[in-house]
Amino acid sequence: MKKTAWLVLAAMLLTGCQSVKTDPPGPASSDPGDDAAQNLGITAESTTWKWESREIRDDVAKVYRQAIQDCFEGVKEQIIEEDRASMDPKEYEELQNTTKDDGSPIYDPRDYVDVVFTLYDIDMDNMPELVLTYGTMIDDKLIAIYTYEDGKLKTIVDKFDAVRSYFAADTNTGEFVLVEGGGNGAASIGWYTIENGEFKKTRDSGEITYSEGETFGDILRQKGIAWIDFTEFYGPKKTWKIYYPDGEYIMEEPTDKSGDTIGFDYSQFEEMLG
């Protein structure tokens, strides 16, 4: 059983990145200049898709939410299979039958599921794709990308390596970006597209190193790369909503009126859908 290191490392990588409300990404410029370099926030306010009807929008929301739940359940089942295979049968049975002081089971594989998701119109066809990374920790993450076509969910890719990958976009071209790595003072930027139904990398920055007095956010600012807001479900009871307002990395954990945390909160997802 594994525990996530996503948030600690993500905070280290993302701290200091500026986020501002921007106009929708436009065509590439041969000379983006200082203004483009300051466009560093891809948020609900800067989405570009327009819904043909409220009915379509709501159906997309329903289908995508189900895909997120199915992804969560899929990781849970994988954890169960791995734990069962690695443990003695009697030991596994004893673990399942052991309870906490409050009577709840001590073993719940859902506690180790980590699903991160956002929306972005990768192929720029006026339909936002659902983009997820999933696994149990930062070093086993895979990416899945779905779109909505002919009234149903369509899988673009579902087992693409996403170890230490973070959602971003090129504000000069509107291209979807994965910022890859980020540890030990080095990282790389990969630009991606969907072409003929296939998710593929179009170019790569190569390894980018930065000095002790420089942050990776400085590098991204120079290249006009913006982080994309996202939601993270960790276990069945924890939701984190990640924003980048006013130059800050903000992690919000929704709670109900009693102050208890809320599991599976989709408010940021709904806001991004528009």
Buried (B, 14 or more C-beta within 10 A) or exposed (E): EEEBEBBEBBEEBBEBBBBBEBEEBEEEEEEBEEEBBBBBBBBBBBBBBEBEEEEEBEBBBEBBBEBBEEBBEBBBEBBBEBBEEEEEEEEBEEBBEEEEEEEEEEBBBBBBBBBBBBBBBBBBEEBBBBBBBBBBBBEBBBBBBBBBEEEEBBEBBBEBEBBBBBBBBBBBBBBBBBBBBBEEEEBBBBBBBBEEEEBEEEEEBEEBEBEEEEBBBEBBBEBBBBBBBBBBBBBEBBBBBBBBBEBBBEBBEBEEEEEEEBBBBBEBBEBBBB
